[in-house]
C-alpha cells in the first residue's frame, strides 16, 4: 500500500517508457494466466522487452509508417522479381523482436530453460508490441500460427525445415509465416475458393503440387512459410474439398517460386506489413497433412489469429490510454491541467475500465487456447477456447476503434495530424474488425460452437467459479447482479437454440456481447477479490463495480440522479494506479439498480 501513483506529467508523450512497468494491470493479468514457473522465468524478459518496445521499436515504427515496404514486381529486364524492399528500421525491429524469442520461446526451450513456454508468453509479447506497431504484429503472429499448424498437422515431418525456420531466433535461418485465404469472389466464403492444385508426379506418392489461382488480400506477401488453401482435382465443393499447402517465396532449390506479386494494397493503416495480390502460375506448394483436411487444419491458425487480434486490440487501447493520460496531465485549460476537470476524470476512468475489461477477457481466451494446445485431448479447454475466441476478437476490435478515436479527441487538433501517434492508432485499429472474420462472421461462428460443441455447458463452471471468489462485502451484491444476468444469458441461449435459424442469426451479435459482458464481469470480480486478499488493495474492486454497473444494470434516470461519481472519488486509483485502502470503498452497492 506504499507505491505512489504514476506521474504521467513527467512524460511529454506516451513513449520513451517501459510499457511493462507502466501497466500494472497487464502485469497482474499475466501473472494470473501464465503457469507460475513460466511467469517467474518470463517476468524479467517481459520487463526488458517492454523497455525496448517503448524506446527503439517505437521510434522505428514512426519511420516505417512513413516509409513502408515497396514492391518491385519486375526487374530492369522485365523478369518477375517479386522483391519487397523494407526500410532498415523494419529490419532492426524484426531483429529486436524475433531474437528475443517472441515466436521461438513457445516452440523451443529458450536459453536458461529446459522446456518451451506456452503461447500465453507469445501473446503477452505481441500485446506489448501492439503498443507501437500493430502492423508488425501481423507477420509475427502469422509466423507463430504457421509454426503451430506445422507442429500439429505435419505428421510425417516433410516440412521440418520450414518449421525450423519459423521457430528460429537466428537471423540467417529465420523465416516468416503468412496465410493467404481471401479470394476476390469469395471473401469470407472460404468454400468458394477457386485456386486449384495439380500433383507433380504420381498423385498417390507425391506431396508436391503446382498451384494456379489468385489470392486477393495477402498480408506479409513475400513470406517463405505461407499457408494456402487450394482444391485438388475431383475434390468436393465447399470447405470439405480444400487441402492445405505451404507455398514458399523461394523453392527449396533457391529459385523464385512461380507466382506474381501484382501490387501492394494502398491501405489506411498497418503500413509496416506488405499486403498485396498474388497470382499463382503453377507455384510449387507442399501438401500439409492429409488431403481435403485443409480447412480443418487452417482453423488452428484462425483460432490463434483471432486471439492475437484481440490482444493486438488491447495493445492499441493501452497505448491510447497512456497517450491520453500524458496529455491530460500536461495540457492546461483555463489555468489547470485538464485531468483535474470532472468530465476528463470520467473519460479517463471509463477508458481505463474498458482497457482492463478487454485485457482480462482476451488473456482468458488466450489461457484456454494455450491449455488446449498443450493438451489437445482437453475437451473443456477446447470448448472454452472455441467459445471465448470469436467473442474476444469481435468485442475488443470495436473497443479499440472507439478508444483510439477518443484518444485522438483528447489530443485535440494534434490528434488528427499524422505527426502524432493517435493518427496511426486509429488507422491501425480500423482493420481489426475486418481481419480474421468480421463481426457477423464471428457471431455466426459462436452460434455454431454453441450448437455443435455444447460450449455453453463449459461456461457454467467457469463463471460460477469466478463469482464464488467474490466474498468481500463490497463485491457480494455485484456478484449477485452478475449471477442473475448469467441466468438470463443461459435463458437467452436456450431460446435461440430452440428458435428458427433466421432469428438466431438476427440475435447472434447481441448474444456475443452478452457473453462478453457476463464473463468479463465475473472475471473482474474474481480479480478484485484476489487483489484484496493478496495486496490489501481495493482498486480492482472499483474497476469491477464500474464495469458491472455500466454493462449489466439500467439505473433510473440513466444514473444521473443517484449522485454517484466514482471517477471523482477514485481517480488516482483507477487511472494512476494508486493503491486504494479497502476502508475507502464505503457501503456495498445494492444488488440491483
N, C-alpha and C positions, 0 to 999 in steps of 0.2 A: 504493500500500500504506500510505498515511498517514491515510486517513479514519477517524475514531473510530467505534465502534458507536453506533447510535441510543440515546439516553437516553429511553426511554418513560416513565420515572418522573417526568419533569418535566411530564407531562400528567395532568390529572385524569380525562379520558375521551378517546375517540378522535375528537375534533372540535377545531375551532379550530386546525387544522393543514392544511398543504398536502399533499393526498393524492398528488400527483405527486411531490413531493420525498421523501415518506416511503415511496415504493415503488420502490426501485432495480430490482427485478425487472421491474416494468412498464416502466420507462424503457428497460431493455435489450431487452426483447421488442419494444417499439415501434420502437426503432432498427433491429432486425433485420427487421421486416416492412414498414415504410414504405419506399418508394423514397427513396434518400438525399437528393435535393434537397428532397423534401417534408418529411422529418423535420427537416432543418435549418431550414426555414421554420416548421414547426409547434411546435418544441420550446418556444419562449418562450410561445406561446399556450397550450399544454398546462400549462405551469407556472402561468400566470396563472389558467387555469380551475380547476386543482387547488386553488388558494388560495380562490377564491370558492365552490367547492363545499364545501370544508371549513369554511367560516365561514357566510356569509349563507344559502346554499342549504340547508345542514344545519340551521340554526336554523328556517328557514321550513318545512322538511319535518316538524319536530316539530309545528308548529302545524297544518299541513294534515292530519296523521294524526289529529288530534283534531277537526278541523273540515273534513271533506271536502266534496266537491261535493254540492249539494242540487238536486233536480229539482222543478220546478213543471210538471206536465203540462197543467194548465188555468189560465186566468187567473180573475180575480174574477167574470167574467160567464159562466164555463163554456166559453169558447172554448179550443181547443187552443193552448197556448203553447209547449210543449217547451223551456222555459227552464231551463238549468242554471246555478246560482249557484256561483261559485268564490270562495274566500277571497282577499283581496288578496295574501296571502303566495304563493298559487299563481300569480297574475298576475306577481308580481315574479320568481319562479323561471323562469317562461316567458321573460320579458324577458332575464334574465341568461344564459339558455341559448341561445335562438334567435338573439339578436343577436350572439352570439359565433360563429355560423356552424356550429352542430352539424349542421344539415342543409344549409344553403346552400353551405358550402365544398366539398361533394362534387359540386355541380352548377353552381356559378357561380364564376368567379375571385374569390377574396377580395381585399380591399384589399392591395396590395403584391405581387400575383402576376398572371401572365398567363394561368394555367390553373387549373382547379379542382384540388382534392386528391382522392385516391382515397377509397373507402369505409372504408379502414382508419382514416382520421382520425376519421370519424363514430363508428366502433366504439370507438375509444380514448376519445373524449369521453363516450360513453354508459357505458363501463366506470367512468370516474371519477364520473359522475352516480349510478351504481348504488350507490356507497358510501353515499349518503344517502337516495335515493328511487327504488327500483326501479319503483314505480308510475308515476312521472312519465316514466321511460324508455320506457314503453309508447307513449304518444302521440308522443314524439319519434321512436321507431323506426318507427312506422307512417306518420308524415309522410314520412320518408325513403323508406320502402318504397313508398308510393303514388306519390311522385315518380319512383322508379325504374321502376315499372310504366308510367307515362305516357311517360317518356323512351324506353323500349324498344318500346312497343306502340301508342302513339297516333300512327300513322304519318301521318295526314292533318292532325294538329295542331289538330283542332277543340276540343281540351281544353287548349290552350296557356294560357289564362287561369288554369285550375286549377293547372297545372304552375308557372306563375309565382308563384302564391300559396303553394304548398307549399314552394318554394325561396327565398322572400323572407326577408331579415333585418328588414325594416321592419315594425314592429308593426301599422301601419294596413293593410298589404297582406297580411300573413301569414295563412295558413290552416293547419289541421292535417289530417292524414290518419287513416284508420281502415280496417279491413276487417271486414265482417260475414259470417262464414262459417256459424257454428253455428246449426242449427235444432233444435228440441226433439226431433223424431222422427229426426234424422239423426246428430247428434253428429259423430264422426269420419268417418262415412259421408257425405261431401260429395255423392256422386252421388244421395243420397235427397232432395236439395233440392226443395222444393215451391213456392218463390217463382216467380211467372210474370211475364213481360214482354210487354206489348202495344204495338205500334208506334203512334206518334202521326202519322197521315198515311199516305202511301204506303209500304208496307214495303220497297220496293226503293230508296227515296230517303232516308227519314228515319234519323237516328241518335238520335232522342229516343223514349223509351219510358215507359210507365206501369207501375210495379211493384206487384204485390199479393202479400202473404205476410207471414210473421213470421220474425224472427231472434231467437234466444234468449239469446245471450251476446255483447253488443255493447260492447266497450271503446271509450272516447272517443266516447260515444254521439252527441254533438252536433257531430262534425267536419264541416267543409264539404267535405272531399275524401274521402268514404267510398267504398270499392270493395265491390261487392255482386255475388254470383253469382245469376243467375236463368235460367229456361228460357223460350225463345220458343215460340210455338205451333208444333206439328209437329216440334220438335227431338227428337233421340234421347233415350232414357233414359240415366241414369248421367251420369258426368262429361263424356262426349263431347258431350252436348247442352246444356251450360251456356255462357252468354255472360256477359261481364263488363261491369258498368255502374258509372259514377260517379254516386252519389246524394248531392246536396248537402243540407246542413241548410236552406239557403235557395236558391231558384231564382235564375237569372241576373236575373230581374226584381225580386229583392229580397223575394219573397214566401216565407213559411214553406212548406216542402215538405209534401206531403200524406202525412204519416206521424205515428204516435203513439208517443211515448216513454212506455211504460206505467208503468215503475217502474225504480229503480236497485236493483241487487243488494246485499244486506246481506252483504258479503264479509268473509272472515277478514283479508285484508290488501290491499295495493296500493290503499289508500284514495284516493290522490290522483287516480287515473284513474276517471272515472264509467263504470260498466259496467251495462248495463240490457237491457231487452227493447224491441224496435222492431216496430211493426206498420205495414207499408206499405199505404196505402189509395189506390193509384193514384199513388204517388210518382213524381216526374219523375226519370228516370235517363238518362244519356248513354252510349251504347254505346262501349266501348273496343275499338279494333281491329276484327277480323273476328268475325262471329257464330260461336257454337259453338266458339270457341277460348278461352273464359273461364278454364277450369281451367288450361290451359297457361299463360296469362298470369299467373294468380294464383300459380303456382309460383315466379315471380320474387320475389314478395313473401314467400312462405312460406320460401324458402331464406334470404332476408335476415333474416326474423324469427327463424328458428332460430339463426342465428349471433348475432344480438343478444340472444337469450335466453341463449345461452352466456356472452357477455361480461357480461351482467347478473348471472348467477350468480357469475362471477368477482369482480365488484364487491362483491357481498354477502359472499363469502368473504373478500375483502380487508378489508372493514370489521370483520367478525367477528374476524379475526386481529389487527387493530390494537387493538380493544377488549380482546381477551384479553391482548395484550402489556402494555397500560397497566395493566390490573387486576393482572396477575402482578407487575408492578414495584412497585405501590403497596400491594397488600393484604398485610398481615403476619399470619402464623400462628405461634404459639409463638416469637415474637421474631425472625422472619426473613421477608423478602419471599418470597411463595410461588414466585416464579420460581427461587429457589435450591434448591428441592426436586427431586430426580431425576425423580419422576413428572410434575411440571409441566413440567420441561425437555423431557421426552419428548413430552408432549402438544403443546407449542408447536412443537417441531421437526416433528412429524407434520402439524400444521395448516399450517405453512409449506410443507412439501413438497407437500401436497395443493394448496395455492393455486398454487404455481408450475407444477405439472403441468397444472392446469386452465387457467391463463393461457397457457402455451405452446401447448397443443393448440387452444384457442379462437382465438387470434390466427393460428395456422397455417391454420385453416379460413377465417378472415377474409381472410387473404392470398390464398388461391386464389379466393375469391369475388370479391375486388377485381380480381384479374388477369383473371378471366373477364368481369367487367362492363366492363373496359377493352377487351377483345377477345373478342367473343362467338363468334369462329371458333376460339378456342384450345381444341382438343379436350382437351389434357392438363389445363388449368385446369378445364374443365367436369367431367371425371371425378373429379378430386380434390375439387373443391367439393362434388359430389354425394355423395361417399363420406364426407368428413370432417364435413360439416354436420350430418346427423342424429345422428352419434355424439357430436359436441361438445355438442349440445343435451341428448341423453339422459343422458350421464355427468355433466356439470357441474351439471345441475339437482339430481340426487340428492346430489352432493357439497356443494352449497350448503345443502341442508336439514340434512345431517349436521353440517356445520361451524357453521352458525348455532345449531343445538341445543347443540352442545358449548360454544360461546361463552357461551350462556345459563348453562350449568352452571358455567363458570369464574367467572361473576359471582355465583354463589350465589343466594340468595333474591331479590336485587335483579334478577337477570336475568329473572325470571318476572313482574316488575312492569312495567306499561305505562309508568312514568316513565323506564325505561331502554331504550336503543335496541335491545338484543338481542331484546327482545319483538317489535319491529317487523321486525327482520331475519328472524326465524323465520317470522313470519306472511307476509311478502312472499315468502320463499324457497319456501314451500309451493306457490305457484301455478306455479312454474317447470316442474315435471314435467308440468303439465297444458296450459299454453299451447302453441300451435303443434304439438300432437301429443303424445300420451302415449308412454311408453317402448315399449309394444308397437307402436304405430303407427310410431314411428321405426325400430324394429328391422326391421319388415317393409319399410319404405322402403329400408333398407340392402340387404336381400335383392334387391329389385327392381333397385336400382342395380348390384349386382354381376352380376346375370343379364343385364340389358339393355345395360349400358354397358361390360362387361368392366373394371370400375373397379379390380379387384384388380391388373390389369396396370400401372396408373398408380402404385400404392403401391410396387411393386418398386423403381424407381429412386429414389423419394423416401426410403424407409427406408435403402436401401443407401448413398445419398449421405450421409445423416446419420451412419451408422455408420462410413463411411470417414473422416469427420472426426476420430474419436476415436483419436488417435495417442499420447497420453500413456500411460506405463506403467501408471498407476493406472486409466485408463479402458479399456485394451485388453481385459482379461478381462471387464469388464462388457459391452463391445460384443460379445464372443464369446457371452455368455449371451443377449443380445438377438437376435443373429443366429440362434442356434439356435431361439429362440422364434418368430422370424419365419418360419423354415422350417416349424415346426409350425403356425403360423397359416395359411400357404398350403395345407398339407395339410388342415387343417380346412375351409377354404373350398372346396376341390375336393371334399371328401367331401360337404358339404352340397349342392353343385351336382349331384352325381351321385345323391343320395338322393331320397326322395319328399318332396313338399311339406309334409306334416304334420310330418315330422321336422325339416325345415329351419326351419319356423316355430317349433317347440319350442325349437330351439337358437339362434334369431336374436339374442336378447338377450345370450347368452353370447358370441356371435361379435362383437357390437358392443363389448362390454367388452374382449375380447381385442385387437381392432384398436386401441382407445384405449390400452391398456397398452403395446403394442409400439411404436406410432408415437410416443407420448409419451416412452418410454424412449430411443428413438433420438434424438429431438429434444433432450432434456435432455443427452444425452452430447455432441451437437454443440455445444450452447450452452456446456457446461463446457469443451470444448476452446477455444472462441473466447475465453472469459474467461481461460483460462490463457495464451493467445497474446497477447491484447491488453492485459490488465491484470495479468498475473502473479498472478492471484487464483484460488485453488482452491476457493472457496466453492461454486460451482455443481457442482463435481465431487462434493462431499459430498451435495448435493441429489439429483443424478442417481443416485449409489450407493444412497441410501436408497430411492428410487423403484424401482429395478431389483430390489433385494433384497426389498422388500415385495410387489411386484406379480408378479414373474416367477420367483421361486425359492421352494422349500419346504425350509427348513433343518430339520435333525433337531431333535427336542425343541422345535420351534417357535422355535428360535434362543435359547432361554433358557440353554442350556448352553455357548454359544460365547463368552461373556464379551465380547460386542461391544456397546459403549454409546456410539455416536457423539453422542447427544444431550448427554451429559455432556462429551465432549471438544470438540465443535464448536458448542456452544450459541450463543455470541456471533456466530459467523459466520453460521449459518443463520437465527437469529431476529432478531438485532440488526444484521445486515448488516455485521459487521466483516470486513475483508479477511482472507483466510487464505493464509498462506505455503505454496506447494506442497510445501515440505520437511516440512510438518506432516502430510501425507497418510499417511505411513508406507508399508508394503509394499502392493503391489497385492493386492486381494482375489482369492481363487480364482474361476475362471470359473463353477463350479457348486457350490452348497452341497449 
